[in-house]
Amino acid sequence: MTPATIKSAQRTLRIFELFAELRRPARVAELFRRLDLPQSSTSKLLRSFAKLGYLQYDGEQRTYYPTLRITLLGSWLHDQWFGHDSLLATMESLRSTLGTSVLLGIQNDKHVLYMVALQALVAPRPALSIGTLRPICVAAAGKALMMGKTDYEIGLLVRRINSEEPDPTRYINLAEFLTDIEQCRTRGYALSDGAVMPGTGVVAMPLPRLPGQPAMVLGVGATLEWLRPNLNSVVDALRNKLTALAADTQTQPLTPMPGG
C-alpha cells in the first residue's frame, strides 16, 4: 500500500468522523477548513462519495450529507445483537421469501443509483449490482423516485435531460412520461418490463421517508419469465414489508405527490 493510498484512506475516515460530529449538512469549504485538507482533494473525495451513494449533494445549498448507505455498512452487526427489523433485514427477508434480487435505490442526478443490491440466491440472476446507474426516467427504481415528486419537479428534470441528450430520437416525451408516473402513483408501484435489460424486470416502490435522508426506493428484480406470472405476489410482498418498515421506523409511507 502506497503512502498516497494510506493518506486517502485517512482523509476518508476523517471526513465521515467530522459528519458524525457535525450532524448536519456541510459545504466543501467548511470541511477542508476544519480538517486542514487540500481543497482540491477534498472536493474530489466528496464528489466520489456522492457518486457512490455515500453522500447526497444539495445543488441549491451546495452542501453534502451522509446517506443511509453509511449506516448499512455496519447494520448487520446491529441486527446481530439487537434483532432490529432494519432496512437491510427487510431486503434480506424479501430475497429469501421471493428468491429474487433486491435493490435499494436513490437519485444520482439524472440516474437512479443502486445503493445496495442483494443478488438472487439462485440462477438466473439479473445483473443488479451495487453502484449500478440506470436512467431515472426508464428504470422502475427511477420511476418510483419520480412518484414522490410533483409534476413541476419532474418537468424540470425531464427538460434538462432532453437538453443534454445529443440524439433527438432519445428525447423523453414529457406528457407521456407524466401519464406513466400518474399510473404508477395510482397503482402504488413502478414496473420496468424489460425496458432497461431485455428479459429482466424490476418492481419498485418508494420507501417511507426518513428525516435527513434522500428519497429512496426498494425494488425486486427477476427474469420476466418468472416476474410476469408472479407480479401480484411481488407487489403484495413489497407492500407488506414497507408497511412494517414504516411502523418500525415510526414514519409514514411516502405519499405520492399530486400533479402540479
Secondary structure, DSSP 8 states (H G I E B T S, - for coil): --HHHHHHHHHHHHHHHHHHHH-S-B-HHHHHHHHT--HHHHHHHHHHHHHHTSEEEETTTTEEEE-HHHHHHHHHHHHHHH----HHHHHHHHHHHH-SEEEEEEEETTEEEEEEEE--SSSS-----TT-EEETTTSHHHHHHHTTS-HHHHHHHHHHHHHT-S-GGG---HHHHHHHHHHHHHHT-EEEESSSSTTEEEEEEE----TTS--EEEEEEEEHHHHGGGHHHHHHHHHHHHHHHHHHTT----------
